[in-house]
Amino acid sequence: MKPVTMGLIVGNRGFFPVELCKSGRATMLDVLKQAGVKVVTLSTTETKFGSIESVEDARKCAALFDEHRQKIDGVIVTLPNFGDERAVANALRWSGLKVPVLVHAFPDEPGKMVMGGRRDAFCGKMSVCNNLRQYGIPFTLTRLHTSEPTGESFRQDLADFAVTCRVLRALRGLRIGALGARPAAFNTVRYSEKLLEQSGISVETLDLFELFGWVGRLADNDRQVKAKLKEITGYVNAQAVPAPALLKMAKFGVAVDNWMKAKELHATAIQCWTAMEEFFGVVPCAMMSMMSNLLHSSACEVDIMGTVAMYAMAQASGRPSALVDWNNNYGDDPDKGVIFHCSNLPKDVFETEGTGAPKLDYQEIIAGSVGKECTYGTVVGRMKATPLTYLRVSTDDAAGRIRTYLGEGELTNDPLNTFGGYGVVRVPNFQKLLAYICQNGFEHHVAVNPSSIADGVQEAMSNYLRWDVYRHR
């Protein structure tokens, strides 16, 4: 996963000890380095201790950030002393950056409250926040009003802020391929392309007829087809799938890969039934699973909004997301349920051994209507026990808004005997969440990711994208 790059602003105000900027800057740079964060900041030869206070300092900082605008994912404002709020706000405004901003203040020590050691950094932090609000620049706060950069609290602040930056980096400029028409039976996956476009997300459509035309031109011994076939058989256990079906999957995969490359697509949503099964003879699930496993998220049933949620979390965590149904109760435990798809789940979310390990098989649900021989290609198994974050993104066309809900839970080891891709999930106060989903007309699909990133995702979507967010706790 590409590391995040932060612009670093060290605030200074001459009434306070400027030497604190020297030590504070060094501490923050060391913390960022240990966290694997790349940094763009003024050098100690450009301004005093690399801090900013004057109009001239702000101009230098803005010019530096503008020069590196293609690299910078977010900006950290750190205040070793009170800092000059105007310099910070001007530097951000003049840079033209539209990235998340984290405002941090160093803590004072009770034994160093006399002149020479006193920081008053939180007072300065309030002033910076006041000015950023006046300038219309959104910003993020740390958990505590002041925090030592080397402490656990700031470590989590930085991790959450990195998630926020990665989500914004992923979604602004995201290009999703919509392959095929929405299944007629799924009004739930309707969405507004225009609302997505307002957030910088574009959709490129393609008819299945055109893609199958490209598939028909591929020879069995085509170099790309042979490579894709090898990729499929090396992905998961494919012994149960006939060779003709594997060849069809490989050709389909090559055609999709070429389309994504030509149109510069990052992710997809695909019409997975029943035209493909009836007229082509396989399901696309294996190819979708493989793309999602590489963090190029792919949602079934042309659920574009499901793709948005999957991709945001995959890029935020560096782990593949899955799209599942909130499917069944689990016995009489109100905080547990079964999540399921039939399935195109990425292999990394499954158990690694035993009966839950992933394998290629056929799609049991629609086999009865189109025939088992036409439904090979699902990736089935049990999702491994892990913490998870869940997220749903939806367009509210009537209100002209994008809405989301998200939260955290866990996948458990509770016994379950079923088919497809499945798991047992536990979500605290689950009944309240499910009622909220129904009452607010959300879809039955939800994206899940084996991580705990809800705080950073929420901040990105509510504070910076300005989407309506419900955080379930």
N, C-alpha and C positions, 0 to 999 in steps of 0.2 A: 504494500500500500504506500502511495506517495506520502512522504512526511509533510507536515504542515510547516509553513513559513510565516513567522510573525514579524510585523514591524514593532519595534520597541521604542516607546517614548519615555524618557526619564525626566520628570518634572522637577523644576527648581524655583525657589524664590529667595532672593538675596538677603531678606531679613533673617533667614535661617541658615544653619551651618551647611555650606555647600559641600563640605567634605563628606557629608552623609550621602550625597549623590554618587561620589566615587565608590564607596563601599556598597551602597545599595545596587548600583548598576552591575558591579562585579558579581554580587550574590545572585541577582536575577539572571544574568547571562549564564552562570554556572548551573542554576536550576533548569533553565531551558535546554541547555546542552545535555544534561543528564536525562531529560525527558525526550530527547531526540527531536527537538524543535529547532528548525533553522531560523536565523535571526537577521533582520535588516535593521540597523540602527546607526545613528551618528557616531563617528569615532571621537576619541578624546582629543584629537587634534583639530576637529572642526568646531567644537564648542567646549565650554568648560566641563570637564569630566563627562562629555558626551550627553549632557542634559540640555534642556531648552527652557528659556525664560523670556527672551526678548523677541521682538518682531523679526529681527534678523535670524535668530535661532529657528523660529517657526518656519521661515521661508526655506532655510537649509533642510530642515526635516521633511517638509512637504515636497521639495524637489527630489530628495533621495527616495521617498516613498513612490513618487510618480515615476521615477526611473525604473523602479522594480515592481510596478503595479501588476504585471503578469505573474509574479511569484507570490506576492503577499496575500495570505488567506485571512489574516486577522491582525489586529493591533492590540498590544498590551500597553496601557498607560500605567506606569508605576511611579509612586510618589514617595521618595525617601524622606522628603521634608514637605512642607505645605504645598509647594509647586505653584506655578503660575497658570491659572485656569485659562486665560486668554491665549497664551502660547500653545497650550494643548489643543484647544478648540480650533484655533487658526491653522495649526499644522495639519489637522485632520481635514478641515474644510478645503484648504488650498491644495492638498494632495489629490483630491478628487476620488479617493478610495471609497468604495461602497462595500465595506467588509465589517464583520463584527468587531466590537471594541470592548476590551475588558479593562475595567478601572480598578486598580489595586493601590492600597495604602499600607505602608510599613507601620508596625505598632510602636508606640512609645514604651519606654521602660520607666517604672516608678522611680528608680534611683537616678535617672538622667533627665529630669524635668527642668533643669536650669538651662540658661542660654549656653549654647555650646554642644548640648546633647539632645535638646528638645526638638521633636519633629513636627508636631501638629499636623500630621499627614492626613488624618481623617477630616479635619476641618477643610483642608485643601481638596480632599476628595469630594466633599459636598459641593464645593465651589466649582470644581471641574464638571461634575454631573449637572449642576445648574446651567452652566454655559453650554454643554453639549445639548441639553434639552432646548435651550434658546436657539441653537444653531440647527435644530432638527436632525441631530446625529444620534441614532439609537445606540445604546451601550448596554453592557452586561456588568453586573456586580458580583463581587466575591461573596461567599457564604457569610463571612464575618466582616464587620466594618473595617477592621484592620487584620492583617495576617502576616506572619513571618513566611517568606517565600520557601524556606526549607522545611516548613511544617506540613503535617498531613492535610490540614484543611486546604491550604493553597494547592497542594498536589492534586487534590480532587477537583478544585476549581479549574486548574489548568487542563486536566483530563476532560472535564465537561466542556470547557471552552474550545478545545481542539475538536471535539465532536460537533459542536455548533459550527465551527469553521468548515469542517469537512462536508457537513450537510449543505451549507450554502454553496460551497464550491461545486458540489455534485449537482445541485438542482438548478442553479443559474446557468443556463446554456444546455441543459439536458435535452437530448433528442431521443425520442422513443419511436420505435417502429410498430405500427398497428397492422398485423398481418391477418387479413380476412375480415369478414363481417362479424359483428356481435351476434352470438347465438340468439335466435328469435325468442327463446324461452327465458333469456336473462335481461329483463328490463333493469335489473339491479346494477348492471355495469355501465349504464348510460353516464355520460360525463360531458363537460363543456371544454372543448379545445381552446376556446377564446379566453376562458378564465385561466387556464394553464399558461397560455401565451403571455398573459399579463405578469406572470411570475417567472418568465424566461424559459418556460418548458414548451418544446415544440413536438408535434406528432407528425410522423411521415407515414402515410397509409399505402398499402399494397394489397391488391386483390389476390386471393388464392389461385385464381385461374392463371395469372401472370407468373406466379412463382412456380406452379406446376409445369408451365411451359418451359421455364429454365431447367427444371428437373429433368424433363423429357429429353433435353439436348445433351445430358451428361452420359457418357459411355460408362459401362461397368468397370472398365480398366482405367478410367481417368485418374490421373495422379492425385488430384484433390480428393476424389471419392475413396481411393484406396487408403489415403492417409486418415480420412475421417472414419472409415470402417475400423482401422486399427485403434483409433482414439476411443471409439465406442466400446469395443471389446476389452480395452484396457481400463475402462472407467469403472464398471461394476460387473458382477457375474452375469454373463449373457447366455449361459448354456441352454436356457429354456426357450430361446427365441430362434425361429427358423432362419436360415441364411438369407432367403429372399427378403424377409422383413428387415433384417439388418442392413442389407444393401439399399433398400428404400430409405431407411433412416439416414444413412450416410449421404445419399444424394440430396435429401431434403436439407440436411445440415449444411452441406456445401452451398446450396442455393441461398440459404438464410445468411450464412457467413459472408458471401459475396455481396448480397444486398446491403447488409449492415456496413460493410466496408465502403461500398460505393456511396451510401447516403450518410456516412459518418454518424451512425447510430450508436448509442450507449447501451440501450436496453430494448426489450420488446414485449408485446402482448399479442398472443396468438389464438386464432380460432381453432380450438383443439377438437371440437366435435360438432356434428357427426359427418360433415362433408369429407374430411380427410380420410376417415375410416371407410366410408362407403365407396369413394371414388379413387382413393390412392392406396388404401390397404394397411396403414399403420397409424399409430398415434404419434404426435410430435413430442411427447413428454420427455423422452430421453435427451433429445437435443436441448430442450428447455432447461432440464436439470443441469446439463453440462454447462450451458451458458451462465445460469445462476451461480453455479459453483465457482466460476471464474469472475464473479461479481458483476457480470453483465445480466442483470436480473431479467427474468422472463416470466410473465404472468399468463395464466390460462384464461380462456373464455373472453379474450380481448379486454381484460380488465386493466385498462390504462392506469387508473388511479391506484390499483393494486401494485402496478409496476413502480409508480412514483414512490410509494411507501417502501417497497422492497429495496429499491435502489438507494434511497436516502439512508437507510439503516446499514446496508451492505458497505457503502462508501464510508459511513461514519465509524463502523467497527472493524472493517477489514475482514469480515466473516460473511458468508452467503446468507441471504434471507430466503425464507420460504413463504409462499402464499397458501393459506389453509382456510377451511371453513370452521367457524364456531359451530360444531357439528352435533354433539350429543351431551347429555348429562353423564356424569360418572357416578352411578349408584345414587345414593341420597345425600352425598356430600355437596352442600350448596356452593362451596368454593372450588370445586373441581369440575372439569368437563373434558370431553374428547375433541381434539382438533384433528382434521383429516383432509387429505385430498387423494386423488385416485392413481398415480400421482406423478408430478414433475418436480418433486422436492430435490434440492441439491444433495449430493451424497454426503457432504460433510456434516449435515444435521442428523444423520442416522447413527444408530449404534454401529460399532465397528466389527462385531462378531456375534455369533449365535443366530437365532432365528430372526432377530431384528436387523441384521446387516442388510444393506441394500442389494437388490438384484433386479435385473430386467425381467418383466413378465407381461401379462396381458391385462387389459382394462376390464375388470369384472362387471362394472355397472352397465356398460353399453354393449358388452359382448352378446347379451341375449337378443339385442335388436339388429346388430350388424354382423354377428358371427365372430367367434373367438379369433379366427385366423386373420381378421382385419384389425385387431386391436392390440397387437404386440407393440411394446415400447414404453410401458410404464416403468417407473423406478419405485419399487415398493420396499417397505421396511418400517422399522420403528424409530422414532425420533429419540435421541439419547437424552438422559436426564441432565438438565442444565438450567441456570438462570436464563430468562429471556425477556426481551422487550417486544411489545406488540404495538402495532401502529396501523391506523386506517386513515386514508386521505380520501376526501370526497368533494365534488363540486356541488354547491347549492345554487343551482342556476336561477331559481326564483329570487334569491336574496343577493345574487351576484357576488358570492363569497366562496372561498375554499375552506372547508371544515375538516378537522381532524380530531381523533381521540387517540390516546396512547397511555401506556403504563408498563409496569413490570410484574412478572410472575415467575413461575418455574415449570419446567417439564419434570415429571416425576417418574418413578419406577413402578407405579401401581400396575398390577397385572391387567392385560387386555389382549383378547384374541380377536383380531379382525383382519381386514385386507387393506390394500392401498398403502399410502404413507400416513402414519398416524402417531399420536402421542396423547398422554394424559397430562393436562395442564392444571396448575393450581394458581388462582388469582385471588388475593385477599379482597373480600367484599365483592365477590364475583357477581352476585345477583344484582347489585346496584349497577355494575357495568353493563350487564346484559339488558337490563331494563332501559338504561340510557341509550344503548344502541337501537333498540326497538322504537322507543319513543321519539327518537330524533331521525329515524328513517335511514340509518346507515346500512351498508351492504352486509351480506353474510360472510364475505371474504375479509380476512385480516392478514397482514404481513407480520411475521415473527422473525426474530433474530436472536441467536444464542449469545446474548450480551446484556449488560446493564447500562444502557445509554439514554434512558428516557429524559433525564434532566437536560442534556445537551441538545437532543432533538427538539424537545419542547421549546427551548430558548430560540433555536434557529427559526422554527416555524411560527412562533407567536410574536417574538420581538423584532425579528428582521424581515421575514416574509409577510408578516401581518395577517396570517391565517387565524381563523377561529380555532382554538385548541382547548379540548377538555382533557385534563390530566387526571386519570383515575388513581386514587390512593386508598 
